[in-house]
Structure formats: structure tokens, C-alpha cells
Amino acid sequence: MSVRDSANWTLALSLLVVILLTLMPLPAAIEDARPYWAALVMIYWNLEGGRLRHMGQAFAGGLVIDLLTGSLLGQHALSLVIISYLVERFRFRIRFFPPWQQAAVVLLLLFNDRIVQLWIIGLVGDRWPTWQWWLAPLVGMLIWPWLFLLLDALRQRERRVRT
């Protein structure tokens, strides 16, 4: 297996896990608190890996999430493009901080996503979400340091394979 294959497998595995976690059924009581896994993993790869840094990739990933979850086509695509742009714009500033401080930035990015989603819900005329819907960014913030460390460990293993 070449170095490039190892790098692609790490990225592909993380994207596959995102799809599985997004589609995994949860009890109705905690469904609204499900973190936005696609955004969290995309933020990581944009910050640290230098991969998935093109807005077209974010848009395509969002369309896949839209198709798999049965949501309005383009809803997640738009939010992932906006998150991707913001992460790319402030990439070097965000990378300066340790993961537990990056979690605050992740919280802001995920709240921004919720505002975009709320705007889309208002345009479509759907029912307004409950207050629990706003818990997902908080859960994402709490998960961020651990997700960052896990993905970073996978990348470290990938680097050791290269040498």
C-alpha cells in the first residue's frame, strides 16, 4: 500500500463513519441533539489535513447528506459550503489554539449552521424546531476535542506508515 493510498483510506474511513453516524437511528428524546458529524469532520480535515478545502467538495458532501437523510436538496450543501468558507478564511487563526479552545470556534460555526438551517426552514414554511434542536451545537462543541484527538491520532499513524 502506498503512502497516498494510506492517506486516502484515512479520509475515506472518516467519511464513511460520518455517514453511518448521521444515519444511525436515535431515540426520539435525543434525536434533536445529534451532532452535525459531517460539519465536525469537515472542519477537522479543513484545519489539519489540508484536505476537503474546496467548496465544491463541501457542496457535494452536503448533497450526499441531503439525499441520505431525505432533507431539502441543497440544505446541508449550503450550510457545509458556508462552514467550509469560514474555516478556510480563518484557518490559521483557528489552528493556533489547542483543541479545547478550538471547541469554542466550533460552537460558533455550528450555531451559524443552525441559523442557516433556521433561515431555510422559514423559507420553506416548515414547522419551527423545538428548543432541543439548539443542543446539537453544544454537543458538537463537547465532542470536538475528543474527535480532534482521535482523527489526529489516525493521521499520526498515517505519517508513521510513510516513514
C-alpha positions in Angstrom: 0.0 0.0 0.0 1.4 3.3 -1.0 1.5 6.5 1.1 -1.2 8.1 -0.9 -3.5 5.0 -0.5 -3.0 5.1 3.2 -3.9 8.8 3.3 -7.0 8.2 1.1 -8.1 5.3 3.4 -7.9 7.5 6.5 -10.1 10.2 4.8 -12.5 7.6 3.3 -12.9 5.8 6.6 -13.7 9.1 8.4 -16.3 10.0 5.7 -17.9 6.5 5.9 -18.1 6.8 9.7 -19.8 10.2 9.3 -22.4 8.7 7.0 -23.1 5.9 9.5 -23.3 8.2 12.5 -25.6 10.5 10.5 -28.0 7.7 9.6 -27.8 5.8 12.9 -31.3 5.8 14.5 -31.5 7.5 17.9 -34.3 7.7 20.4 -36.7 10.5 19.7 -35.8 12.2 23.0 -32.2 12.8 21.9 -32.6 12.9 18.1 -32.5 16.7 18.1 -29.2 16.8 20.0 -27.4 14.7 17.3 -24.2 16.5 16.5 -23.6 17.6 12.9 -21.0 14.9 12.2 -20.4 16.0 8.6 -19.5 19.5 9.7 -17.3 18.3 12.5 -15.2 16.0 10.3 -15.1 18.6 7.5 -13.8 21.2 10.0 -11.1 18.9 11.1 -9.9 18.0 7.6 -10.0 21.6 6.6 -8.0 22.7 9.6 -5.4 20.0 10.0 -5.3 17.8 6.9 -5.4 20.4 4.2 -8.0 18.1 2.5 -11.6 18.9 1.7 -10.7 22.5 1.4 -12.6 23.2 -1.8 -16.1 24.4 -1.5 -17.2 22.1 -4.3 -16.3 19.1 -2.1 -18.3 20.6 0.8 -21.2 21.1 -1.6 -21.0 17.6 -2.9 -20.8 16.2 0.6 -23.8 18.2 1.6 -25.8 16.9 -1.3 -24.9 13.4 -0.2 -26.2 14.1 3.3 -29.3 15.7 1.8 -30.0 12.6 -0.3 -29.3 10.2 2.5 -31.4 12.0 5.1 -34.2 12.9 2.8 -33.9 16.6 3.6 -34.4 19.5 1.2 -31.9 19.1 -1.6 -29.2 21.7 -1.1 -30.0 22.4 2.6 -26.9 20.7 4.1 -24.9 21.6 1.0 -25.4 25.3 1.6 -24.5 25.0 5.3 -21.4 23.0 4.6 -20.2 25.4 2.0 -20.6 28.3 4.4 -18.8 26.4 7.2 -16.1 25.5 4.7 -15.6 29.1 3.7 -15.4 30.3 7.2 -12.9 27.7 8.3 -10.8 28.3 5.3 -10.9 32.1 5.9 -9.8 31.8 9.5 -7.8 28.5 9.2 -4.5 29.8 10.5 -6.1 31.7 13.4 -8.1 28.7 14.5 -5.2 26.2 14.2 -3.2 28.4 16.6 -5.4 27.3 19.5 -5.4 23.9 21.3 -8.4 21.6 20.7 -10.3 22.6 23.8 -10.2 26.3 22.8 -11.0 25.4 19.2 -14.2 23.9 20.6 -15.5 27.5 21.2 -14.9 28.3 17.5 -16.6 25.0 16.5 -19.6 26.0 18.7 -19.8 29.3 16.8 -19.6 27.6 13.4 -22.3 25.1 14.4 -24.5 27.9 15.7 -24.0 29.7 12.4 -25.1 26.4 10.7 -28.3 26.3 12.9 -29.1 29.9 11.9 -28.7 29.0 8.2 -30.9 25.9 8.7 -33.5 28.1 10.5 -33.5 30.5 7.6 -34.1 27.6 5.2 -36.9 26.2 7.4 -38.5 29.7 7.4 -38.3 30.0 3.6 -39.8 26.6 3.1 -42.5 27.1 5.7 -41.8 24.1 7.8 -42.6 23.9 11.5 -40.2 25.7 13.8 -37.9 23.4 15.7 -38.1 22.9 19.4 -35.5 24.3 21.9 -33.8 20.9 22.0 -32.8 21.5 18.3 -30.3 24.0 19.6 -28.5 21.4 21.8 -26.7 19.9 18.8 -24.1 22.6 18.5 -23.4 22.3 22.3 -22.9 18.5 21.9 -20.7 19.1 18.9 -18.6 21.5 21.0 -18.2 18.9 23.7 -17.3 16.2 21.2 -14.8 18.4 19.3 -11.6 17.9 21.4 -12.1 14.1 21.5 -12.9 13.9 17.8 -9.9 16.1 17.1 -7.6 13.9 19.1 -8.9 10.7 17.5 -8.5 12.0 14.0 -5.1 13.4 14.8 -4.0 10.0 16.1 -5.1 8.4 12.9 -3.1 11.0 10.9 -0.1 10.4 13.2 -0.3 6.7 12.4 -0.6 7.5 8.8 2.6 9.6 9.0 4.5 6.8 10.7 3.5 4.5 7.9 5.0 6.9 5.4 8.4 6.7 7.0 
